[in-house]
């Protein structure tokens, strides 16, 4: 048996010698290494295209003045190990005429898909190989040494990414809700918003929103300013962090005028940071107390400037006043248009909040 094993080793050695002699193993090794380099290049280009598309989309979602295509170059370069990539094209539809229109998709794996439906706002970022020396071909490591392949100069690797933006129909927000009627009055039917922080807003956009009132409705149309018997504007906290994930068209009320410690902390943070929080806006309320259900109208950005709730209150930093009267429970501030920091699903009514997604 020992002799047979020795003979096997000898046979294997002869086979390897033959393969090496004819260059088969060397050729296979060269191909594996070069293909691996191309896959690495493709991954870097795709990461750069993804990051560039998200960056441009975030800028365009905020408005024409921040819709800058050169953001794609920065992120494409910083996702390449050698620090450079070619951005061949940045195109799409932003609603303000900043982005040029995209051509038809080739259907290739490295291309973006066909254009989305008319009216959908999106950006495509196309990237391809660039070396530190300025070449647009990825040079081979060993493939040129193969027989009959001496003229091979390399391969152009490409990638494409698409990001879309728009108002969400599902999202995770702060577990506090405001009626559509109050939002409608405060924004003049969605035409007037305050500036995005840190710019100080004019007092004209400031509103005191009543979560619960004994003085009757403040809204002559739509839901009243009071949220219904036993309902105070709080939403069932799904994650014990004063957040609620709304994935359908309704969400449940949380009873009691007092906020829990998580929502007190969230309100205090929003007040101190002076940054927008995002709230569900309801268009209808049914039931009372623990049986109360809100019907979603959409999502809106709101900057908290003051609040007056049992066990938690802050004087308004914009007006310097305590503006909640009697036994009313109120939150003061102003509505803004802006990007939500979390993800969701695009497709809801536009009440000022928007999200960005990679979709291709």
VEXDREN-2710 file (C-alpha; in Angstrom, 1 decimal):
% VEXDREN-2710
k/r/px/py/pz
1/UNK/0.0/0.0/0.0
2/UNK/2.9/2.4/0.8
3/UNK/4.3/1.7/-2.6
4/UNK/1.0/2.4/-4.3
5/UNK/0.7/5.8/-2.5
6/UNK/4.2/6.6/-3.6
7/UNK/3.3/5.8/-7.2
8/UNK/0.2/8.1/-6.9
9/UNK/2.3/11.0/-5.8
10/UNK/4.6/10.4/-8.7
11/UNK/1.8/10.3/-11.2
12/UNK/0.4/13.6/-9.8
13/UNK/3.7/15.2/-10.1
14/UNK/4.0/14.1/-13.8
15/UNK/0.5/15.6/-14.5
16/UNK/1.3/18.9/-12.9
17/UNK/4.5/19.0/-14.8
18/UNK/2.7/18.5/-18.1
19/UNK/0.1/21.1/-17.3
20/UNK/2.8/23.6/-16.3
21/UNK/4.7/22.8/-19.4
22/UNK/1.8/23.6/-21.7
23/UNK/0.9/26.7/-19.6
24/UNK/-2.5/25.5/-18.7
25/UNK/-2.3/26.2/-14.9
26/UNK/-0.5/29.5/-15.5
27/UNK/-3.2/30.6/-17.9
28/UNK/-5.9/29.6/-15.5
29/UNK/-4.2/31.4/-12.7
30/UNK/-3.8/34.5/-14.8
31/UNK/-7.5/34.5/-15.8
32/UNK/-8.6/34.0/-12.2
33/UNK/-6.5/36.9/-10.9
34/UNK/-7.6/39.3/-13.7
35/UNK/-11.3/38.4/-13.3
36/UNK/-10.9/39.0/-9.6
37/UNK/-9.5/42.4/-10.2
38/UNK/-12.4/43.2/-12.5
39/UNK/-14.9/42.1/-9.9
40/UNK/-13.2/44.3/-7.3
41/UNK/-13.3/47.3/-9.7
42/UNK/-17.0/46.7/-10.4
43/UNK/-17.8/46.6/-6.7
44/UNK/-15.9/49.9/-6.1
45/UNK/-17.7/51.5/-9.1
46/UNK/-21.1/50.3/-7.9
47/UNK/-20.5/51.6/-4.4
48/UNK/-19.4/55.0/-5.9
49/UNK/-22.5/55.1/-8.1
50/UNK/-24.8/54.2/-5.2
51/UNK/-23.3/56.8/-2.9
52/UNK/-23.3/59.5/-5.6
53/UNK/-26.9/58.8/-6.6
54/UNK/-28.0/59.1/-3.0
55/UNK/-26.1/62.3/-2.5
56/UNK/-27.5/64.0/-5.6
57/UNK/-31.0/62.8/-4.8
58/UNK/-30.8/64.2/-1.3
59/UNK/-29.7/67.6/-2.7
60/UNK/-32.4/67.6/-5.4
61/UNK/-35.1/66.6/-2.9
62/UNK/-34.2/69.7/-0.9
63/UNK/-34.6/72.1/-3.9
64/UNK/-33.1/73.4/-7.1
65/UNK/-30.4/75.4/-5.3
66/UNK/-29.0/72.2/-3.7
67/UNK/-29.5/69.9/-6.7
68/UNK/-25.8/69.6/-7.7
69/UNK/-24.6/66.9/-10.0
70/UNK/-20.9/67.3/-9.0
71/UNK/-21.7/65.6/-5.7
72/UNK/-21.6/62.3/-7.7
73/UNK/-17.9/62.9/-8.6
74/UNK/-16.9/63.3/-5.0
75/UNK/-18.6/60.1/-3.8
76/UNK/-17.5/58.1/-6.9
77/UNK/-13.9/59.0/-6.3
78/UNK/-13.9/58.4/-2.5
79/UNK/-15.3/54.9/-3.1
80/UNK/-12.4/53.9/-5.3
81/UNK/-9.2/52.5/-3.7
82/UNK/-7.1/54.6/-6.0
83/UNK/-9.2/57.7/-5.4
84/UNK/-10.5/58.2/-8.9
85/UNK/-13.4/57.0/-11.0
86/UNK/-15.1/58.3/-14.2
87/UNK/-18.6/59.7/-13.8
88/UNK/-19.8/59.4/-17.3
89/UNK/-23.3/60.8/-16.8
90/UNK/-25.7/62.2/-14.1
91/UNK/-29.2/62.4/-15.4
92/UNK/-32.8/62.1/-14.4
93/UNK/-35.8/64.2/-13.5
94/UNK/-35.9/66.6/-10.5
95/UNK/-38.9/68.7/-11.4
96/UNK/-36.9/71.9/-11.6
97/UNK/-35.0/71.3/-14.8
98/UNK/-31.6/70.9/-13.2
99/UNK/-31.0/67.3/-14.3
100/UNK/-30.7/66.4/-17.9
101/UNK/-33.0/63.7/-19.3
102/UNK/-31.6/60.2/-19.4
103/UNK/-31.5/58.2/-22.6
104/UNK/-33.0/54.7/-23.1
105/UNK/-31.6/51.9/-21.1
106/UNK/-29.4/49.4/-22.9
107/UNK/-30.7/46.6/-20.7
108/UNK/-27.2/45.6/-19.8
109/UNK/-26.4/44.4/-16.3
110/UNK/-24.2/47.4/-15.8
111/UNK/-26.8/49.9/-16.9
112/UNK/-29.7/51.4/-15.0
113/UNK/-33.2/50.1/-15.7
114/UNK/-35.7/51.8/-18.0
115/UNK/-37.0/55.2/-17.0
116/UNK/-39.6/55.2/-14.3
117/UNK/-43.1/56.4/-14.8
118/UNK/-43.6/60.0/-15.8
119/UNK/-43.5/62.4/-12.8
120/UNK/-41.3/60.3/-10.6
121/UNK/-38.3/62.2/-9.4
122/UNK/-35.0/60.3/-9.8
123/UNK/-31.4/60.5/-10.7
124/UNK/-29.1/58.0/-12.5
125/UNK/-25.4/58.0/-11.9
126/UNK/-23.2/56.2/-14.4
127/UNK/-19.6/55.4/-13.4
128/UNK/-16.7/53.6/-15.2
129/UNK/-13.0/52.8/-14.8
130/UNK/-10.4/55.5/-14.4
131/UNK/-6.9/54.9/-13.1
132/UNK/-4.6/57.2/-11.2
133/UNK/-2.8/57.9/-14.4
134/UNK/-6.0/58.9/-16.2
135/UNK/-6.5/55.8/-18.3
136/UNK/-10.1/54.5/-18.7
137/UNK/-9.1/50.8/-19.1
138/UNK/-8.5/48.5/-16.2
139/UNK/-5.0/47.1/-17.1
140/UNK/-4.6/43.3/-16.8
141/UNK/-2.3/41.8/-14.2
142/UNK/-1.3/38.6/-16.2
143/UNK/-3.7/38.1/-19.1
144/UNK/-1.5/40.0/-21.5
145/UNK/1.2/37.3/-21.0
146/UNK/-1.0/34.5/-22.4
147/UNK/-0.1/33.2/-25.8
148/UNK/-1.7/35.4/-28.6
149/UNK/-2.9/38.0/-26.1
150/UNK/0.0/40.5/-26.2
151/UNK/-2.0/43.4/-27.6
152/UNK/-4.7/43.2/-24.8
153/UNK/-4.7/46.6/-23.1
154/UNK/-7.4/46.0/-20.5
155/UNK/-11.2/46.3/-19.9
156/UNK/-13.5/49.2/-19.3
157/UNK/-15.7/48.3/-16.3
158/UNK/-18.9/50.2/-15.7
159/UNK/-21.8/50.6/-13.2
160/UNK/-25.0/52.5/-12.7
161/UNK/-27.2/53.4/-9.7
162/UNK/-30.6/55.0/-9.4
163/UNK/-32.1/56.9/-6.5
164/UNK/-35.6/58.2/-6.3
165/UNK/-37.2/60.6/-3.9
166/UNK/-40.7/61.7/-2.9
167/UNK/-43.3/61.8/0.0
168/UNK/-43.6/58.6/1.9
169/UNK/-46.7/56.5/2.3
170/UNK/-45.0/54.4/5.1
171/UNK/-42.5/55.6/7.6
172/UNK/-41.3/55.6/11.2
173/UNK/-42.0/58.8/13.1
174/UNK/-42.3/60.3/16.5
175/UNK/-45.3/59.0/18.3
176/UNK/-47.2/62.3/18.2
177/UNK/-49.9/63.1/15.7
178/UNK/-51.5/66.3/14.4
179/UNK/-54.7/66.8/12.5
180/UNK/-54.7/67.5/8.8
181/UNK/-56.9/70.5/9.5
182/UNK/-54.3/72.1/11.8
183/UNK/-51.5/71.3/9.2
184/UNK/-53.7/72.8/6.4
185/UNK/-54.3/76.0/8.3
186/UNK/-50.7/76.4/9.5
187/UNK/-49.2/75.9/6.0
188/UNK/-52.0/77.7/4.0
189/UNK/-52.9/74.5/2.3
190/UNK/-49.3/73.4/1.9
191/UNK/-48.0/76.6/0.3
192/UNK/-46.3/78.2/3.3
193/UNK/-43.5/76.6/5.3
194/UNK/-40.8/77.8/7.6
195/UNK/-37.1/77.7/6.6
196/UNK/-35.1/74.6/7.4
197/UNK/-33.0/74.9/10.6
198/UNK/-30.7/76.5/11.6
199/UNK/-32.3/79.5/9.9
200/UNK/-34.6/81.3/12.3
201/UNK/-38.1/81.5/10.9
202/UNK/-40.4/84.6/10.8
203/UNK/-43.0/84.6/13.5
204/UNK/-45.7/84.5/10.8
205/UNK/-45.1/80.7/10.3
206/UNK/-45.3/80.0/14.1
207/UNK/-48.3/78.0/15.3
208/UNK/-49.6/76.7/18.7
209/UNK/-51.1/73.3/18.0
210/UNK/-53.7/72.1/20.5
211/UNK/-53.4/68.4/21.2
212/UNK/-56.4/68.6/23.6
213/UNK/-58.6/71.5/24.3
214/UNK/-61.7/72.4/26.3
215/UNK/-62.5/75.4/24.2
216/UNK/-64.1/73.7/21.2
217/UNK/-62.7/73.2/17.7
218/UNK/-60.1/75.5/16.2
219/UNK/-60.7/74.0/12.8
220/UNK/-63.9/74.7/11.0
221/UNK/-63.2/71.9/8.4
222/UNK/-61.7/68.5/8.7
223/UNK/-61.0/67.0/12.1
224/UNK/-61.2/69.3/15.0
225/UNK/-58.3/70.6/17.0
226/UNK/-59.2/68.3/19.9
227/UNK/-58.4/64.7/19.1
228/UNK/-61.6/63.2/20.4
229/UNK/-62.7/62.1/23.9
230/UNK/-59.8/60.5/25.8
231/UNK/-57.3/61.1/23.0
232/UNK/-54.5/63.6/23.4
233/UNK/-52.4/63.4/20.2
234/UNK/-50.2/60.5/21.4
235/UNK/-49.8/57.4/19.3
236/UNK/-49.2/53.8/20.5
237/UNK/-45.4/53.7/21.0
238/UNK/-44.4/50.5/19.1
239/UNK/-40.7/50.5/20.2
240/UNK/-40.7/52.1/23.6
241/UNK/-38.7/55.0/22.2
242/UNK/-41.5/57.4/21.3
243/UNK/-41.6/56.2/17.7
244/UNK/-44.3/54.6/15.7
245/UNK/-43.9/52.6/12.4
246/UNK/-46.9/53.3/10.2
247/UNK/-47.1/50.8/7.4
248/UNK/-50.8/51.0/6.5
249/UNK/-53.3/53.8/6.4
250/UNK/-54.3/53.7/10.1
251/UNK/-52.6/53.8/13.5
252/UNK/-53.8/53.5/17.1
253/UNK/-54.3/56.2/19.7
254/UNK/-52.6/56.2/23.1
255/UNK/-54.8/57.6/25.9
256/UNK/-53.9/60.1/28.6
257/UNK/-52.6/63.6/28.4
258/UNK/-49.3/62.9/30.0
259/UNK/-46.5/61.7/27.7
260/UNK/-44.4/58.7/28.9
261/UNK/-40.7/59.2/29.8
262/UNK/-39.5/58.3/26.3
263/UNK/-41.7/60.9/24.6
264/UNK/-40.8/63.5/27.2
265/UNK/-37.2/62.8/26.3
266/UNK/-37.9/63.0/22.6
267/UNK/-39.8/66.3/23.0
268/UNK/-36.9/67.7/25.1
269/UNK/-34.4/66.6/22.5
270/UNK/-36.4/68.2/19.6
271/UNK/-36.8/71.4/21.6
272/UNK/-33.1/71.6/22.5
273/UNK/-31.7/70.7/19.1
274/UNK/-34.1/72.9/17.2
275/UNK/-34.1/70.3/14.4
276/UNK/-37.2/69.1/12.6
277/UNK/-39.0/66.0/13.8
278/UNK/-41.4/64.1/11.6
279/UNK/-45.0/63.4/12.5
280/UNK/-47.9/61.5/11.1
281/UNK/-50.8/63.8/10.1
282/UNK/-54.3/62.4/10.3
283/UNK/-57.4/63.2/8.3
284/UNK/-59.9/61.3/10.3
285/UNK/-60.4/59.9/13.8
286/UNK/-62.8/57.2/14.8
287/UNK/-63.5/55.7/18.2
288/UNK/-62.5/57.1/21.6
289/UNK/-59.8/56.3/24.2
290/UNK/-58.0/53.0/23.7
291/UNK/-60.4/52.3/20.8
292/UNK/-59.4/55.4/18.9
293/UNK/-58.0/55.0/15.5
294/UNK/-56.4/57.7/13.3
295/UNK/-56.5/57.6/9.5
296/UNK/-53.3/58.7/7.9
297/UNK/-53.2/61.8/5.7
298/UNK/-49.4/61.9/5.2
299/UNK/-46.2/62.9/7.0
300/UNK/-44.9/66.4/7.9
301/UNK/-41.8/68.0/9.3
302/UNK/-42.2/70.1/12.4
303/UNK/-39.8/72.2/14.5
304/UNK/-40.7/72.2/18.1
305/UNK/-40.4/75.7/19.7
306/UNK/-42.3/75.0/22.9
307/UNK/-44.7/72.6/24.6
308/UNK/-47.1/72.5/27.6
309/UNK/-48.1/69.0/28.7
310/UNK/-48.6/67.5/32.1
311/UNK/-45.2/67.0/33.7
312/UNK/-43.4/68.4/30.7
313/UNK/-43.3/72.0/29.5
314/UNK/-40.9/74.5/27.9
315/UNK/-41.4/78.2/27.2
316/UNK/-41.4/79.0/23.5
317/UNK/-37.9/79.8/22.3
318/UNK/-39.1/81.7/19.3
319/UNK/-41.7/83.9/20.9
320/UNK/-40.5/83.8/24.5
321/UNK/-44.0/83.2/25.7
322/UNK/-46.1/80.5/27.4
323/UNK/-49.0/80.4/24.9
324/UNK/-51.1/77.4/26.0
325/UNK/-54.2/78.6/27.9
326/UNK/-56.1/77.0/30.7
327/UNK/-56.2/73.3/30.7
328/UNK/-55.3/73.0/27.0
329/UNK/-52.4/70.7/26.0
330/UNK/-50.3/72.2/23.3
331/UNK/-47.1/71.9/21.2
332/UNK/-45.8/75.1/19.5
333/UNK/-43.6/75.4/16.4
334/UNK/-43.6/75.6/12.7
335/UNK/-43.9/73.2/9.7
336/UNK/-41.0/72.7/7.3
337/UNK/-40.2/70.8/4.2
338/UNK/-37.4/68.4/4.5
339/UNK/-35.9/64.9/4.2
340/UNK/-36.8/62.3/6.8
341/UNK/-33.7/60.6/8.2
342/UNK/-35.2/57.1/8.0
343/UNK/-36.4/55.0/5.2
344/UNK/-39.9/54.1/4.1
345/UNK/-41.9/53.6/1.0
346/UNK/-42.4/56.4/-1.5
347/UNK/-45.9/57.2/-2.8
348/UNK/-47.9/59.2/-0.2
349/UNK/-49.3/62.7/-0.4
350/UNK/-46.8/65.5/-0.2
351/UNK/-47.2/67.3/3.1
352/UNK/-43.6/68.4/3.2
353/UNK/-41.7/65.3/4.3
354/UNK/-39.8/63.3/1.8
355/UNK/-37.5/60.3/1.7
356/UNK/-34.8/59.0/-0.7
357/UNK/-34.3/55.4/-1.8
358/UNK/-32.0/53.4/-4.0
359/UNK/-34.2/51.7/-6.6
360/UNK/-31.8/50.6/-9.3
END
